[in-house]
C-alpha cells in the first residue's frame, strides 16, 4: 500500500494499527542510538520526526477509548472520524498515530509494510476564532475612500528623510549643549 504525503498538509492525522506482539513494539517503534528505526523503514518514510510519533498501548487508555483520545489529544474531527469511532474503539494492541508534523513538511510517498495497517486518516478540528467578528470598514479591506482596490497611503521617502534629518540636528544640538 502506498500513501502520498503532502508536505504542506497541516491537518491530516493518520492512524495505523501495529500488528506485532507486545514485547516487540518498543524495539520496532523507538529509534535506536545508532539511527536504526524499524518504524520509519516500515512506513517507507524519507523523513519522520521521532518527537511527533505517538505510539499508544490501547490498554493504557482503559475506558477512555481510542476515539476519545484522538479527539482530545489530536483534535481529530470530521465525518470520517465520526463514522470510524466504533472501529477505533474496538481495536486492541498498539496503534501508531502520525500527525502531519511527523513528516516535517516533506512531501513523500509512503510504502507501508505489512506490520502496519492504516485504520484511517482524519482531519483536525477547525480552530474557532476568539471573540466576535470584526465589523469595521478597515477589517473588510475598505480604505477611507471606500475603494477596496485603492492602495493604502504610506509616508513618502521625503517624510522619512526629513524625520531622520531632524533627529540628526537634534543630536548635534544636544552634543553642542553638553560641551
Phi, psi and omega in degrees: 000138178240144179228131177272129176253124176269120184298340180265001179292132180239004187231343188279122177257131180246133181240125179241140171271137183259117182263078179217154173293151184306325182289345181261351186297312184298314180299325183283323189261345182260130179288127180286160178299337179278354181097349178294135182210092182305325179299315180299318179292321181292333175278339185070029185277137173286315181229132176211126182264117184304320184294345182252357178278126182247110177256123186238125169278114187297340175294330180293337181282345178052239184274354183295317182084147182296322182296320177294320178299314180297320180293318184278317185274331186237006180057032178297139182202180175105169183296318180298319180296314180298321180292330183267000185306316182292324177295314180298317183286343179272350181293151173231164180093229183234149173234154175246123182249125183239102173286166183301330180297337181297337182263006172052044178055032182248121174289134182197162176252120177272139173243105191278129178280162183298338180293341182246131178237120180292122177272318179180164173241133187227142176278157177275161177292140178286134179294143177263137181292150177271121176093178184284163178294140178287137185239002183285162179298321181291330178290334180265009175088013180267140176273180180299329180279351179086003180265111182295339181268353183289138179291148176288141181275130179237164178298141181279167179300323181294323178295318180295315180296323178295319178294320177295318178298318180295323177295320179294316178299317180297319178295320178295317177298318179296319179294321180292325181287331183278352180284000000 
